[in-house]
């Protein structure tokens, strides 16, 4: 992307296992597509990803710009450069034996993790560390590296072990995914002895890529302020709460809520049946009619609840199943779209069979249909047991669907209870039902429902606002690094004299 104006822009390497433009599995792909672009207004950002088959076959030309050696069992690789249509530069780790496979970035078509994932993502991290040191890409070296989740966790570690002091930000998008491998992999990964210690990446006898990222990064961030606090407790810390408390005490742990991209505009979104704006609900009703036809519901002014989610335990789908009968008894309808654990898929299908015309299910996720369901619904059900940030609740607010969510992580940070949605505290059906009953009461009061819809539509942050804390963090870390280099130079000069 073109360099931003002014003299204070810096070169940033953004390291990620996925980016929606080329390959996406989850929300990290969306963040990796949006955040570097939003940062492009302040800095010169380039993205580094593995050369998966989907990337190589994207149809965009890839120019080889460098070559990097291997380490241990990590094979050598080439570095390719591709330019996306909006001029965002993407570097690609070209290593056919690791990445040219059917399936998604993490596993095969049957959902099984690749057994050599530790090698595959060590290769990504090692490439990032070498680029940080000025290798692999001719005539370019970043002022700061931003690594994301366990798949890039060895990036700051390899930088540290090689003596590279470029600042490195490491963002935890979900602490539950640790990136574990056996300690026997030490030689394969080319790790020093210190990696096997508690102060390295040792984790209950195994090695944790995520812990490596936390231990060796200059600054650790998460995707909401509440989640940054929650993960310092045993309930959410996944065994790393002690280390994270230490980072918090050192002021090296912070939380920054994700934004959403500009495509989420209810007035202009081409995927909707009809657009709409606050206090102009005809378009929203057109999307409601679509949902009713799609799921075989009668056209009526009855509350419509949406579930747009992965159907997994973390998302509290079992809680929604537990309260569904009461929602139907109160006159509500539920439209469900998503995929996930087969046992939960079977249970929501059984709900639809038990309540024809009141509960509908689509287990084949479709972006257009998901947007129409959100836009057509009155309420979004999101009873997550934990939610580092969450995007669905923000999407729902944009489209005047009031989220009903557990008070955790980014849900607590983005929903104002009773104003832009409804929050409940405990991950139980009883606590959840209290929030649902409050929502049903609001639906019976059109003026209050209208006011809450307008408040919700004004609540979400787009990336142009959400990017500002990252910009401040980058500048602070780069300035501190520059000052440290200058101070070291002054000391060396004094000793020489």
WOURHU-V975937 format. One record per backbone hydrogen bond with DSSP energy under -1.0 kcal/mol. CO is the residue of the C=O (numbers start at 1). NH is the residue of the N-H. E is the energy in kcal/mol with one decimal. If there is no record, write none. Layout:
co=CO nh=NH e=E
co=CO nh=NH e=E
//
This chain:
co=10 nh=44 e=-2.9
co=11 nh=143 e=-3.3
co=11 nh=144 e=-1.3
co=12 nh=46 e=-2.6
co=13 nh=146 e=-3.1
co=14 nh=48 e=-2.8
co=19 nh=22 e=-2.1
co=19 nh=23 e=-2.9
co=23 nh=19 e=-1.5
co=26 nh=29 e=-1.2
co=27 nh=31 e=-2.4
co=28 nh=32 e=-2.8
co=29 nh=20 e=-2.0
co=29 nh=33 e=-1.1
co=30 nh=34 e=-2.2
co=31 nh=35 e=-3.0
co=34 nh=38 e=-2.5
co=35 nh=39 e=-2.8
co=36 nh=40 e=-1.1
co=38 nh=41 e=-1.3
co=39 nh=42 e=-2.7
co=39 nh=43 e=-2.7
co=44 nh=12 e=-2.7
co=46 nh=14 e=-3.1
co=47 nh=91 e=-4.0
co=48 nh=16 e=-2.3
co=49 nh=93 e=-2.5
co=50 nh=52 e=-1.6
co=52 nh=56 e=-2.5
co=53 nh=57 e=-2.2
co=55 nh=58 e=-1.5
co=63 nh=81 e=-2.3
co=66 nh=79 e=-2.6
co=68 nh=77 e=-2.2
co=71 nh=74 e=-2.7
co=74 nh=71 e=-1.7
co=77 nh=68 e=-3.0
co=78 nh=94 e=-2.9
co=79 nh=65 e=-3.1
co=79 nh=66 e=-1.2
co=80 nh=92 e=-2.7
co=81 nh=63 e=-2.7
co=82 nh=90 e=-2.9
co=84 nh=87 e=-2.9
co=88 nh=84 e=-2.6
co=89 nh=47 e=-2.2
co=90 nh=82 e=-2.8
co=91 nh=49 e=-2.3
co=92 nh=80 e=-2.9
co=93 nh=51 e=-2.2
co=94 nh=78 e=-2.1
co=95 nh=98 e=-1.6
co=95 nh=99 e=-1.9
co=96 nh=100 e=-2.0
co=99 nh=53 e=-1.1
co=99 nh=101 e=-2.0
co=106 nh=114 e=-1.9
co=107 nh=104 e=-1.9
co=108 nh=111 e=-2.0
co=112 nh=108 e=-2.5
co=114 nh=117 e=-1.6
co=116 nh=120 e=-2.5
co=117 nh=121 e=-2.6
co=118 nh=122 e=-1.0
co=119 nh=123 e=-2.2
co=120 nh=124 e=-1.2
co=121 nh=125 e=-2.1
co=122 nh=126 e=-3.1
co=123 nh=127 e=-2.1
co=124 nh=128 e=-2.0
co=125 nh=129 e=-2.4
co=126 nh=130 e=-2.3
co=127 nh=131 e=-2.4
co=128 nh=132 e=-2.3
co=129 nh=133 e=-1.0
co=130 nh=135 e=-2.6
co=131 nh=134 e=-1.9
co=137 nh=140 e=-1.1
co=144 nh=13 e=-2.3
co=145 nh=169 e=-2.7
co=146 nh=15 e=-3.1
co=147 nh=171 e=-2.5
co=149 nh=152 e=-2.1
co=150 nh=153 e=-1.8
co=152 nh=155 e=-2.0
co=154 nh=158 e=-3.2
co=155 nh=159 e=-2.0
co=156 nh=160 e=-2.4
co=157 nh=161 e=-2.9
co=158 nh=162 e=-1.4
co=159 nh=164 e=-2.6
co=160 nh=163 e=-1.4
co=167 nh=145 e=-2.3
co=168 nh=218 e=-1.9
co=168 nh=219 e=-1.5
co=169 nh=147 e=-3.0
co=170 nh=221 e=-2.4
co=171 nh=149 e=-2.8
co=174 nh=177 e=-1.4
co=178 nh=210 e=-2.5
co=179 nh=209 e=-2.4
co=181 nh=207 e=-3.1
co=182 nh=185 e=-2.1
co=183 nh=186 e=-1.6
co=185 nh=189 e=-2.2
co=186 nh=191 e=-2.3
co=187 nh=190 e=-1.1
co=188 nh=73 e=-2.6
co=192 nh=195 e=-1.4
co=193 nh=196 e=-1.8
co=194 nh=197 e=-1.5
co=195 nh=201 e=-2.7
co=197 nh=200 e=-1.5
co=197 nh=202 e=-1.8
co=201 nh=208 e=-2.8
co=203 nh=206 e=-2.1
co=206 nh=203 e=-2.9
co=207 nh=181 e=-2.0
co=208 nh=212 e=-1.9
co=209 nh=213 e=-2.0
co=210 nh=214 e=-2.2
co=211 nh=215 e=-3.0
co=212 nh=216 e=-2.3
co=213 nh=217 e=-1.5
co=219 nh=170 e=-2.5
co=220 nh=254 e=-1.9
co=221 nh=172 e=-3.1
co=222 nh=256 e=-2.4
co=224 nh=228 e=-1.8
co=225 nh=229 e=-1.5
co=226 nh=230 e=-2.9
co=227 nh=231 e=-2.4
co=229 nh=232 e=-1.5
co=230 nh=233 e=-2.1
co=233 nh=236 e=-1.0
co=233 nh=237 e=-2.2
co=237 nh=240 e=-2.6
co=240 nh=244 e=-2.4
co=241 nh=245 e=-2.5
co=242 nh=246 e=-1.9
co=243 nh=247 e=-2.1
co=244 nh=248 e=-2.3
co=245 nh=249 e=-2.5
co=246 nh=250 e=-1.9
co=247 nh=252 e=-3.3
co=248 nh=251 e=-1.5
co=252 nh=220 e=-2.9
co=254 nh=222 e=-2.1
co=260 nh=463 e=-1.8
co=261 nh=264 e=-1.7
co=263 nh=265 e=-2.0
co=265 nh=269 e=-2.0
co=266 nh=276 e=-1.4
co=269 nh=272 e=-1.3
co=277 nh=280 e=-2.3
co=281 nh=285 e=-2.6
co=282 nh=286 e=-1.7
co=283 nh=287 e=-1.5
co=284 nh=288 e=-1.9
co=285 nh=289 e=-2.5
co=286 nh=290 e=-1.6
co=287 nh=291 e=-2.2
co=288 nh=292 e=-2.5
co=289 nh=293 e=-2.4
co=290 nh=294 e=-2.9
co=291 nh=295 e=-2.2
co=292 nh=297 e=-2.7
co=300 nh=302 e=-1.4
co=303 nh=333 e=-2.2
co=304 nh=378 e=-2.7
co=304 nh=379 e=-1.9
co=305 nh=335 e=-2.7
co=306 nh=381 e=-3.1
co=307 nh=337 e=-2.8
co=310 nh=312 e=-1.6
co=311 nh=341 e=-2.6
co=312 nh=317 e=-1.1
co=313 nh=316 e=-2.2
co=314 nh=385 e=-3.2
co=316 nh=320 e=-1.6
co=317 nh=321 e=-2.3
co=318 nh=322 e=-1.8
co=319 nh=323 e=-1.4
co=320 nh=324 e=-1.0
co=323 nh=327 e=-1.9
co=324 nh=328 e=-2.4
co=325 nh=329 e=-2.5
co=326 nh=330 e=-1.7
co=327 nh=332 e=-2.7
co=328 nh=331 e=-1.9
co=333 nh=305 e=-3.1
co=334 nh=360 e=-2.6
co=335 nh=307 e=-2.5
co=336 nh=362 e=-2.3
co=337 nh=309 e=-1.7
co=339 nh=311 e=-2.6
co=341 nh=345 e=-2.4
co=342 nh=346 e=-2.4
co=343 nh=347 e=-1.6
co=344 nh=348 e=-2.2
co=345 nh=349 e=-2.0
co=346 nh=350 e=-2.0
co=347 nh=351 e=-1.8
co=348 nh=352 e=-2.0
co=349 nh=353 e=-1.9
co=350 nh=354 e=-2.2
co=351 nh=355 e=-2.0
co=355 nh=358 e=-2.0
co=355 nh=359 e=-2.3
co=358 nh=334 e=-2.5
co=360 nh=336 e=-2.7
co=362 nh=338 e=-1.8
co=366 nh=370 e=-2.7
co=367 nh=371 e=-2.2
co=368 nh=372 e=-2.0
co=369 nh=373 e=-2.5
co=370 nh=374 e=-2.3
co=371 nh=375 e=-2.7
co=372 nh=376 e=-2.2
co=373 nh=377 e=-1.2
co=378 nh=402 e=-2.5
co=379 nh=306 e=-2.6
co=380 nh=404 e=-3.3
co=382 nh=384 e=-1.3
co=382 nh=406 e=-1.2
co=387 nh=410 e=-2.1
co=391 nh=395 e=-2.6
co=392 nh=396 e=-2.7
co=393 nh=397 e=-1.8
co=394 nh=398 e=-2.2
co=395 nh=399 e=-1.6
co=396 nh=401 e=-3.0
co=397 nh=400 e=-1.8
co=402 nh=380 e=-1.5
co=403 nh=422 e=-3.0
co=404 nh=382 e=-2.9
co=405 nh=424 e=-1.6
co=406 nh=408 e=-1.9
co=408 nh=411 e=-1.5
co=408 nh=412 e=-1.1
co=409 nh=413 e=-1.0
co=410 nh=414 e=-1.3
co=411 nh=415 e=-1.3
co=416 nh=419 e=-2.5
co=416 nh=420 e=-2.3
co=421 nh=418 e=-2.8
co=422 nh=405 e=-2.8
co=424 nh=407 e=-3.3
co=426 nh=428 e=-2.3
co=428 nh=432 e=-2.2
co=429 nh=433 e=-2.7
co=430 nh=434 e=-1.6
co=431 nh=435 e=-1.2
co=432 nh=436 e=-2.1
co=433 nh=437 e=-2.8
co=434 nh=438 e=-1.8
co=435 nh=439 e=-2.1
co=436 nh=440 e=-2.5
co=437 nh=441 e=-2.1
co=438 nh=442 e=-1.9
co=439 nh=443 e=-2.2
co=440 nh=444 e=-1.1
co=442 nh=445 e=-1.9
co=445 nh=449 e=-2.5
co=446 nh=450 e=-2.6
co=447 nh=451 e=-2.1
co=448 nh=452 e=-2.6
co=449 nh=453 e=-2.4
co=450 nh=454 e=-2.1
co=451 nh=455 e=-2.1
co=452 nh=456 e=-2.8
co=453 nh=457 e=-2.3
co=454 nh=458 e=-1.1
co=456 nh=459 e=-1.3
co=461 nh=260 e=-1.0
co=462 nh=465 e=-1.9
co=462 nh=466 e=-2.1
co=463 nh=467 e=-2.2
co=465 nh=468 e=-1.4
co=467 nh=471 e=-2.2
co=468 nh=472 e=-2.3
co=469 nh=473 e=-2.4
co=470 nh=474 e=-3.0
co=471 nh=475 e=-2.3
co=472 nh=476 e=-2.2
co=473 nh=477 e=-2.5
co=474 nh=478 e=-2.7
co=475 nh=479 e=-2.6
co=476 nh=480 e=-2.3
co=477 nh=481 e=-2.3
co=478 nh=482 e=-2.6
co=479 nh=483 e=-2.6
co=480 nh=484 e=-2.2
co=481 nh=485 e=-2.2
co=482 nh=486 e=-2.3
co=483 nh=487 e=-2.6
co=484 nh=488 e=-2.4
co=485 nh=489 e=-2.2
co=486 nh=490 e=-2.3
co=487 nh=491 e=-2.2
co=488 nh=492 e=-2.5
co=489 nh=493 e=-2.4
co=490 nh=494 e=-2.3
co=491 nh=495 e=-2.4
co=492 nh=496 e=-2.2
co=493 nh=497 e=-1.6
//
